[in-house]
Amino acid sequence: MSVSEPLTALIERGAVPAERVVRLGREIAEGVANMGVHGELWPSTIIVTDDVVVVMPGGAEDRSNYGYYAAPERILGKLATQASDVFSIGAILFHMLAGRPPFRGDTPAQVMMAICTESPMDLPADVPPELAAIIKRCLSRDPEGRYASAAVLRDALDGMQTRREYPGRRVLVADDEPDIRDAYARVASRLGIDADIVSSGRDAISAMKSHRYDLALLDLNMPRLSGWEVLDFLRNRSDVRPRRLFIITG
C-alpha cells in the first residue's frame, strides 16, 4: 500500500537525491501544465504517492509559506502566469536538492525582498550541472528568461532523463522532405538525443563514415544517391552500419 504525503514531509527528512528530483519535477510540471495556470505553488500543494498530485489553488494549508516560492512579479501583486508557476516549481526543486529554499532571509518579508532583488543561493556542488542550469533558468527574475510554461519545463526534464538513461545515443535521419526533417528534429530535441538530420543519400553515407549510430531512419527516394544506393553501400561496410536501421517510403 503506497503512502500519501505532502512534499513538505519529504523535504523535512533532508535533501532529495537528484535522480528523484528530476522524476518528481517532471511529474509536478506535468500536473501544473494540465491545469494551465496554478498561481499558488509551494511544497504543501504537492502530494507524493506512487504518482504526484498537484492540489488545486486554495486547497492546501500553510498558505503563508507561498512567499518563499513566489515569483517576483507575484510578490509585487501581478496576476499569476505560466511563467510565474515555472519560477515556483524551480524554487521547490531547489529546496528538494539543497534542503532549504533558494533565497535567504530571517522572516518571510526578508525572503520575499531577496526574491525581488537578489540571485538565488548556490545549489550543492554535487547537483548535476544540467539540472542546476534548468533550475537557474526557472529562477530568473525576468519572466522572459524562464521556460515559457510548465510544459516546456517538463520537456527539459524529460530530455535530461533520456540523456541519463541513454548516454551517448546518436540517431541518423535521412529524408529529402523538409517538413519531415523538422518533425524528427523536434522529437530528438524533446527526447534529448543527439540526431544528425540530412537530406540526401550522399550526406547519409558521409555521416556514417564520421560517426557510429545506434539508429538510422532512411528514406528510399532521395536525391544525390537514393536509399537503395545507401543500402548497397552498407552491405559492404559492416564497420559503419547502424545498430538498427529502419527504411521509410511512401
VMD Tcl script that draws the C-alpha trace (Angstrom):
set ca {
  {0.00 0.00 0.00}
  {1.53 3.32 -1.04}
  {1.93 6.17 1.46}
  {0.49 9.54 0.56}
  {2.23 12.62 1.99}
  {2.74 16.28 1.13}
  {6.08 17.13 -0.43}
  {6.76 19.16 2.72}
  {7.15 15.94 4.70}
  {9.62 14.55 2.17}
  {11.71 17.72 2.25}
  {11.78 17.77 6.05}
  {13.62 14.45 6.03}
  {16.56 16.06 4.21}
  {17.91 16.71 0.73}
  {16.36 14.57 -2.02}
  {18.67 12.74 -4.49}
  {18.96 14.47 -7.87}
  {17.56 11.50 -9.79}
  {14.36 11.56 -7.75}
  {14.14 15.36 -8.03}
  {14.21 15.07 -11.82}
  {11.44 12.46 -11.79}
  {9.25 14.34 -9.29}
  {9.93 17.65 -11.02}
  {8.81 16.20 -14.32}
  {5.56 14.96 -12.74}
  {4.95 18.27 -10.93}
  {5.42 20.18 -14.18}
  {3.07 17.77 -15.95}
  {0.38 18.29 -13.32}
  {0.70 22.08 -13.47}
  {0.71 22.03 -17.28}
  {-2.60 20.18 -17.22}
  {-4.09 22.99 -15.11}
  {-2.96 25.81 -17.40}
  {-2.05 28.27 -14.63}
  {-1.96 27.35 -10.93}
  {-0.77 30.52 -9.21}
  {-0.03 29.28 -5.65}
  {2.60 26.53 -5.70}
  {4.62 25.58 -2.64}
  {5.56 22.14 -1.24}
  {2.27 21.62 0.63}
  {0.36 21.89 -2.66}
  {2.08 18.75 -3.95}
  {1.10 15.29 -2.72}
  {3.52 12.43 -3.30}
  {2.29 8.85 -3.61}
  {3.21 6.42 -6.36}
  {2.42 9.42 -8.56}
  {2.39 13.16 -7.92}
  {-0.84 15.08 -7.34}
  {-0.91 18.88 -7.54}
  {-3.57 20.30 -5.22}
  {-5.90 22.86 -6.75}
  {-5.33 26.53 -5.73}
  {-6.70 27.20 -2.28}
  {-6.71 23.52 -1.35}
  {-3.55 23.38 0.78}
  {-2.69 24.59 4.28}
  {0.08 26.98 5.36}
  {-0.53 29.45 2.54}
  {1.81 31.89 4.28}
  {4.68 29.70 3.08}
  {3.88 30.51 -0.56}
  {6.02 33.64 -0.27}
  {9.18 31.52 -0.10}
  {8.43 30.16 -3.61}
  {6.55 33.03 -5.26}
  {7.86 34.69 -8.42}
  {8.96 38.34 -8.05}
  {6.07 39.62 -10.13}
  {3.59 37.76 -7.91}
  {5.13 39.34 -4.80}
  {4.63 42.71 -6.48}
  {0.94 41.97 -6.93}
  {0.75 40.91 -10.57}
  {-1.52 38.14 -11.81}
  {-0.30 34.56 -11.98}
  {1.04 33.32 -15.31}
  {2.56 30.13 -16.63}
  {5.99 31.74 -16.20}
  {5.30 32.53 -12.53}
  {4.37 28.87 -11.98}
  {7.70 27.88 -13.56}
  {9.51 30.07 -11.01}
  {7.66 28.37 -8.15}
  {8.43 24.89 -9.46}
  {12.10 25.85 -9.75}
  {12.12 27.11 -6.16}
  {10.52 23.87 -4.97}
  {13.06 21.74 -6.85}
  {15.87 23.87 -5.40}
  {14.55 23.22 -1.86}
  {14.38 19.49 -2.55}
  {18.04 19.42 -3.63}
  {19.50 21.85 -1.10}
  {17.31 21.25 1.93}
  {16.41 24.95 2.02}
  {14.55 27.49 -0.16}
  {16.66 29.31 -2.76}
  {16.53 32.75 -1.14}
  {17.91 33.74 2.27}
  {16.03 35.71 4.94}
  {15.14 35.56 8.65}
  {11.49 36.42 8.04}
  {9.05 35.83 5.20}
  {9.26 39.55 4.35}
  {13.05 39.38 4.07}
  {12.83 36.31 1.85}
  {10.36 38.00 -0.48}
  {12.59 41.08 -0.66}
  {15.52 38.83 -1.60}
  {13.44 37.14 -4.32}
  {12.77 40.55 -5.87}
  {16.33 41.90 -5.60}
  {18.90 39.10 -5.31}
  {20.09 36.00 -7.13}
  {19.30 32.58 -5.61}
  {21.88 30.90 -3.41}
  {24.14 28.26 -4.92}
  {23.00 24.66 -5.14}
  {25.19 21.95 -3.56}
  {28.27 21.09 -5.60}
  {27.11 17.52 -6.23}
  {23.97 18.58 -8.14}
  {24.40 17.63 -11.84}
  {25.30 20.79 -13.81}
  {22.48 20.25 -16.32}
  {19.88 20.09 -13.54}
  {21.41 23.15 -11.85}
  {21.14 25.04 -15.16}
  {17.46 24.09 -15.54}
  {16.66 25.34 -12.04}
  {18.69 28.52 -12.52}
  {16.66 29.30 -15.64}
  {13.40 28.70 -13.74}
  {14.51 31.20 -11.08}
  {15.26 34.08 -13.44}
  {13.82 37.33 -12.07}
  {12.78 38.23 -15.61}
  {9.82 36.06 -16.71}
  {11.17 36.14 -20.28}
  {14.32 34.39 -19.07}
  {12.40 31.37 -17.72}
  {10.85 28.42 -19.51}
  {7.68 29.72 -21.10}
  {5.43 27.20 -19.36}
  {5.39 24.16 -17.11}
  {5.02 22.03 -20.25}
  {8.31 23.36 -21.65}
  {10.00 22.76 -18.28}
  {8.61 19.21 -18.30}
  {10.19 18.65 -21.72}
  {13.55 19.92 -20.44}
  {13.43 17.46 -17.53}
  {12.31 14.71 -19.94}
  {15.38 15.40 -22.04}
  {17.63 15.16 -19.00}
  {16.09 11.81 -18.03}
  {16.60 10.44 -21.53}
  {20.23 11.52 -21.69}
  {20.87 9.76 -18.39}
  {19.11 6.56 -19.47}
  {20.64 6.52 -22.96}
  {24.06 8.20 -22.61}
  {25.79 8.93 -25.88}
  {22.98 7.62 -28.08}
  {23.08 9.01 -31.58}
  {20.49 8.88 -34.36}
  {20.79 9.50 -38.11}
  {17.80 10.65 -40.16}
  {17.99 10.88 -43.96}
  {14.95 12.37 -45.73}
  {14.59 14.92 -48.52}
  {11.29 16.35 -47.21}
  {11.93 19.49 -45.09}
  {8.75 19.09 -43.02}
  {9.68 15.53 -42.09}
  {13.21 16.55 -41.13}
  {11.80 19.34 -38.94}
  {9.47 16.88 -37.22}
  {12.33 14.49 -36.45}
  {14.43 17.39 -35.14}
  {11.67 18.44 -32.72}
  {11.25 14.90 -31.40}
  {15.01 14.43 -30.95}
  {15.25 17.75 -29.10}
  {12.41 16.82 -26.78}
  {13.97 13.44 -26.01}
  {17.43 14.91 -25.56}
  {19.02 12.56 -28.09}
  {21.80 13.63 -30.45}
  {20.49 13.47 -34.01}
  {22.15 14.15 -37.35}
  {19.47 15.02 -39.90}
  {20.45 15.08 -43.58}
  {18.61 15.49 -46.87}
  {20.33 13.08 -49.26}
  {21.82 9.62 -49.54}
  {25.26 11.06 -50.15}
  {25.09 13.06 -46.91}
  {23.89 9.95 -45.07}
  {26.93 7.95 -46.22}
  {29.25 10.80 -45.26}
  {27.69 10.96 -41.77}
  {28.04 7.18 -41.29}
  {31.72 7.39 -42.17}
  {32.20 10.00 -39.45}
  {30.01 8.67 -36.63}
  {28.60 5.48 -35.21}
  {24.80 5.42 -34.95}
  {22.50 3.43 -32.71}
  {19.56 4.08 -35.01}
  {19.14 5.25 -38.60}
  {15.91 6.22 -40.37}
  {16.45 6.07 -44.12}
  {14.10 7.35 -46.82}
  {14.33 5.35 -50.05}
  {13.57 8.14 -52.52}
  {16.23 10.83 -52.13}
  {18.40 12.93 -54.45}
  {22.18 12.53 -54.73}
  {22.09 8.78 -54.04}
  {18.83 7.07 -53.16}
  {18.16 4.99 -50.08}
  {18.67 1.89 -52.22}
  {22.20 3.02 -53.01}
  {22.88 3.69 -49.34}
  {21.81 0.11 -48.60}
  {24.20 -1.16 -51.28}
  {26.99 0.80 -49.58}
  {26.16 -0.66 -46.17}
  {26.20 -4.25 -47.46}
  {29.94 -3.90 -47.97}
  {30.70 -1.73 -44.95}
  {29.72 -3.58 -41.79}
  {32.05 -1.30 -39.81}
  {29.78 1.70 -40.29}
  {26.36 0.06 -40.15}
  {23.93 1.49 -37.56}
  {22.87 -0.90 -34.84}
  {19.27 -0.57 -36.07}
  {18.10 0.59 -39.49}
  {14.55 1.48 -40.48}
  {13.55 2.02 -44.10}
  {10.86 4.64 -44.77}
  {8.95 5.00 -48.00}
  {5.53 6.02 -49.32}
}
mol new
graphics top color blue
foreach p $ca { graphics top sphere $p radius 0.5 }
foreach p [lrange $ca 0 end-1] q [lrange $ca 1 end] { graphics top cylinder $p $q radius 0.2 }
display resetview
